[in-house]
Amino acid sequence: MPTAPEPNPAGRRERNKSDKQQRIFDAADALFAEHGYAAVTTQQIAERADVAAGTVFRYALSKSELLLMVHNQRYRRALEYAELHLPPAGQVAERLAALLTPIVHFGRLNDENTAAYGQAMLFGSSHEPYRTEALQLMDRLQQRVAEVLATGWALQHAGSPGQPALPAPDAAPAARAIYAVLLFASIQATHTDVSVEHELAGILSQVDVISRGYLHPAPAHNATSASELHDSV
C-alpha cells in the first residue's frame, strides 16, 4: 500500500510565517486602536499575538513600523474608497472634495495614531519597507490629485474651432502643494479640538486657492526689467 506523501516543508513554513504575521498585525491593530500608539509596547503586541518578543521584529523593525504596517492597510482602504467614489466628471473643486474627504475622515478616527503615522512616514528609516509602502501611498494620492487637475485644465482650455488648445502645465507641483496642505492640517488637527467638519472646510478652502491658481494662471506679459526701470529714472 503506497504511503501518503510528506507535506511540503517549505509550504508549511510559509503558512506558519503568514499566520504569525497576521497574528502580529491583528494584535498591533487592536492594541493601537484600544490604547493609542504611545501606551502600547512591543511586548504587549507579542503577548497578544502569542509569539516571542523577538519574533515581532522579524516582521517589523520597530514599533513605529508596526504602526506603519497597520495604518498603511487602513489608509489604502480609505484611498481605494475615495478612488471608487470619485465622480467621473464635474467641477474640479467637487472632484477634489470627493477624493480628499474620506482621507480626512480616516485620519480623525484616532488622532494620536494619525500624528504618529505622519511622523513615522516623514522621518522614519529609509530601510523600513512599511515606510516605503507609506510613501508609495502618498505618491498615489498625489497622482490622483494631479489627474483631477489635468482633466480640469483640459476641459477649461480645450480651445475653440480653428484655435489650438492651450498646453497643460505640469500638475505635479500643484498636487504636491495640495498634499502638503492635507498633511499639515491633518497633523495640526490631532493637537487641537477642531472638529473634522471645520478641519475639512479649512483644507478644501486652501485646496480651492491652489487649484484655481493652476487652472487660471496669470496672463503672460512683458515685465519691465530692473535695468530698464533704472535707465528711465
Buried (B, 14 or more C-beta within 10 A) or exposed (E): EEEEEEEEEEEEEEEEEEEBBEBBBBBBBBBBBEEBBEEBEBEBBBBBBEBEEEBBBEBBBBBBBBBBBBBBBBBBEBBEBBBEEBEEEBEBBEBBBBBBBBBBBBBBEBBBBBBBBBBBBEEBEEEBEBBBBBBEBBEBBBEBBBBBBBBBBEEEBEEEEEEEEEEBBEBBEBBBBBBEBBBEBBBEBBEEEBEBEEBBEBBBEBBBEBBEEBBEEEEEEEEEEEEEEEEEE
